[in-house]
Amino acid sequence: MHNGHAIFLHQGVDSAGNPFRTTFTAGYDGRPGRVEGASRYDAVSLSLRNDSTVDQIFTKDGQITVETTRTISPDGNSMFIIAVGKHADGRPFRNFLVYRKR
């Protein structure tokens, strides 16, 4: 992790079978960066907690919709993401994702 900028591309197929593509560029300074292609948020703020952890706050029209924490393992081979927010219908969710290098 560093104090520069992050460029993200998320793409795939949603639960209804529709393709999606979301992109954003943001600094690790807590200031919002614009998000393209997402229906649930239009901005994201990134803040470095330490050398291995980044907090992300996604907002839509200035209201927080999703808060995530991304942590890289000490060996650099895994990334853990905890995401907390609400579905469009107001139901809360909490997701825990694990990514591992091959």
N, C-alpha and C positions, 0 to 999 in steps of 0.2 A: 504494500500500500504506500501511497505517497501523497504529497500535498497538491498534485496536479489536477487533472480532470479525468473523469471516467466517461467512457462512451459505451453505452449498452444497446444491445439488440436482442429482443425477445421475439421469437417467432415460433409458430406451431399451429395446432388445430384445436379449437375449443370443444367443449362437450357436445355441442350441436353439430360438429363436423365442419365448422367454418374456419378457414385459415385466418390467422391474425399475425400482425407485425407491429411491434411497439419499439420505439427508439427514444433515447434521451442522451444528452451530454450535460454533465453537471460537475462542478468543482466540489472538493471536500471541505468547503468553508461554511456549510449550513445555509447558503443562499439558494433559493429555488431555481431549478433549471426546467426548461420546457420539455414536456413529454408529448411525443407524436404517436397517434394511432391507438391510444387507450381510451376506453369509455368511462372507466372508474376514476381516473385521475388525469390532471393536465399539467402537473408540476411535481418535481421531486427535489428534496433537500438531502444532501449527504454530509455527514459529520464523522470525522475520524474519532473513535473512542480511544484507540491505541494502535499499535503497529499491525495488529491482525484483525481488528473489528471496526466495521462501519455501520452506523445507524442511518437508516433511510426513512424519510417521512414523505409519503405520497399524499397530495391534496387535489381536490376538485373544487374549483371556485372558492379557494381559500379555506376549505374545510378538510380536516384530516380524514382520509379514507382507509389508508393502510400504513402501518408502522412495521418496519423490518429491521432485523439485526443480522448482518453477514459476518461470519467469523471464519478465518482461515486457520487450519490446524497448525501446530508448531512445526510439523514436518513438511507443510506446504502441499500435501497430497489430498486434502479434503477441505470442502467448504460447507459450512452449516448455515442455514437461513431459517430464522423464525419470523413468520409474518402474522400479524394480528390486525383484524379490521372487521368490517361489516359487509355482508353481501348487499346487492342492490335493494333487496327487500327488507333490509335492516337486521337480518339474522347475523350474529357474530360468528367469526371463524378464527381459528388458530392453526397455521400450517407449519410443519417442521420438515425441511428438505435437506437432504445430504447429497453432495456431489463429490465424486472421487475421481482422481486422475487415473488413467489406465496405464 
